[in-house]
Amino acid sequence: MCSMQIGTLILCFFLYTPILFSDSLVKNLRMINTATPHAINEVEHPYLQAESIESPSGAFHLTLYHKEPNQIVDEEDWFDQHGFDYPEAIALLHSNIPPSTEFGALKFLRQHGKQYFAVYETVFMLNNAKDIYNEGHRYTLVVFHAEIDSFVAFNLDQLFPDILEMCWFEAVGGLVYFNAAYNGYADIRDNKTGYLYCLDTQKREIIWATNSLTSSYRGFTVYKDHIVTGYGFTAEPDFLYVVDRFSGVTKQTIPIKTAHEHIIMNNEKCYVRTYNMNYVYTMEE
């Protein structure tokens, strides 16, 4: 989501939430601003915990069903044709969750069960620019209980050196998934981009991290016990990957013509839109 869209959502939050300045919001803002988040340490790649178990549902496989060129500029038509909702970084707003804190502006917000998962981002200028890229990113994850009377915060900065940024985020139970990448050529960072992470918020540690060049700035989709993501860029090979969301093991690698832009699961099919191609895969479990 671009900064203008996020700004519009935050403006709507202020305009249409009558209890914005509730005691709970003020209390939560004060608690977050004075909190010392748990620091999450950098890990090697790939990082797979020995005790991690693979998906309890077993195998998951994508098989090509249909592909066709698109018109490049017909993205909205593609969404309308299939009746898909456009993926949103902030799909809901909660009156007691601050849109901005000392740790930056709200970038992602998810709800799962009785918990809310809020990611706050601070963007800053780097001293040493890499090519045309000169922005760094700091991230703090705050996990709220539904009643918003308690929370835990995590500092994720060590996972985002120099120009890497969090491009997508999802939460399922106590596990959160996010990637670290940027919109540019991989060799600018010696191929050290495109990571996918799983953080266990109860253990308070990363339980797995993929190799580089696994999940691009276009993000990923969580489907049941697996994650479908992809990586590619201009003049670089382009692939889709099926990753076990419990173990982090890559279960399937699928070459595609150009890098994915959207991955949507619907009616037992996986729809993938790329720069100039549309793919449909059947899902076999």
Protein Blocks (a to p, Z undefined) as FASTA:
>chain_A
ZZklmmmmmmmmmmmmmklmgmklmmmmmmmmmpccddddddddddddfklccdfklpad
dddfbdcddehlammmmmmmnopacddfblbdcfklcfbdfkbccfbdcdehjbccdddd
dddddfbdghjbcbdcddddddddfklpaccdddfklmmghjbccfbdcdehjbccdddd
ddddfklnnopghiacdddfklopafbdcdehkbcfkbpadehjbccdddddehiacddd
dddfklopafbdcddfbdcfbdcdeehiacdddfkbccdddddZZ
